[in-house]
Amino acid sequence: MSEQRFIELETKLAHQEALLEELHEVLYKQQARIDQLTSSMKVLIQRNDDEEETKVKGAPNQKPPHY
């Protein structure tokens, strides 16, 4: 192989390595965001479940709003 051919291959490899590192960083940030959203969703689901439970327990003892 000629010297020019090696230079071209090394250049392509360097670009691919840079793109791979960039992709890795994007995926890492994306996973962190997914983890954050999953955690937030769990909190919201728990709050909703707690509110529904409170409504079911408290409903028979409450007077209707027109009284």
VEXDREN-2710 file (C-alpha; in Angstrom, 1 decimal):
% VEXDREN-2710
k/r/px/py/pz
1/MET/0.0/0.0/0.0
2/SER/1.1/3.5/-0.7
3/GLU/1.8/6.1/1.9
4/GLN/-1.2/8.2/0.7
5/ARG/-3.5/5.1/1.2
6/PHE/-2.3/4.7/4.8
7/ILE/-2.9/8.4/5.5
8/GLU/-6.5/8.2/4.1
9/LEU/-7.2/5.1/6.3
10/GLU/-5.8/6.8/9.4
11/THR/-7.9/9.9/8.7
12/LYS/-11.0/7.9/8.3
13/LEU/-10.3/5.9/11.5
14/ALA/-9.7/9.2/13.4
15/HIS/-13.1/10.5/12.2
16/GLN/-14.8/7.3/13.1
17/GLU/-13.3/7.3/16.6
18/ALA/-14.4/10.9/17.1
19/LEU/-18.0/10.1/16.0
20/LEU/-18.0/7.0/18.2
21/GLU/-17.0/9.1/21.2
22/GLU/-19.7/11.7/20.4
23/LEU/-22.3/9.0/20.1
24/HIS/-21.2/7.5/23.4
25/GLU/-21.6/10.9/25.1
26/VAL/-25.1/11.4/23.6
27/LEU/-26.2/7.9/24.7
28/TYR/-24.8/8.5/28.2
29/LYS/-26.8/11.8/28.5
30/GLN/-29.9/10.2/27.0
31/GLN/-29.7/7.3/29.6
32/ALA/-29.3/9.8/32.4
33/ARG/-32.4/11.7/31.3
34/ILE/-34.4/8.4/30.9
35/ASP/-33.3/7.5/34.5
36/GLN/-34.4/10.9/35.7
37/LEU/-37.8/10.7/34.0
38/THR/-38.3/7.2/35.3
39/SER/-37.7/8.3/38.8
40/SER/-40.1/11.3/38.4
41/MET/-42.7/9.0/36.9
42/LYS/-42.5/6.7/39.9
43/VAL/-43.0/9.6/42.3
44/LEU/-46.0/10.8/40.3
45/ILE/-47.5/7.4/40.2
46/GLN/-47.1/7.0/43.9
47/ARG/-48.7/10.4/44.6
48/ASN/-51.6/9.5/42.3
49/ASP/-52.1/6.2/44.1
50/ASP/-52.0/7.9/47.5
51/GLU/-54.6/10.5/46.4
52/GLU/-56.9/7.8/45.0
53/GLU/-56.5/5.8/48.2
54/THR/-57.4/8.9/50.3
55/LYS/-60.4/9.7/48.2
56/VAL/-61.7/6.1/48.5
57/LYS/-61.2/6.1/52.3
58/GLY/-62.6/9.7/52.8
59/ALA/-65.5/9.6/50.4
60/PRO/-68.3/8.1/52.7
61/ASN/-67.7/10.6/55.5
62/GLN/-67.8/13.7/53.3
63/LYS/-70.9/15.8/52.7
64/PRO/-71.8/16.7/49.2
65/PRO/-70.7/20.2/48.2
66/HIS/-74.3/21.5/48.0
67/TYR/-75.0/20.9/51.8
END
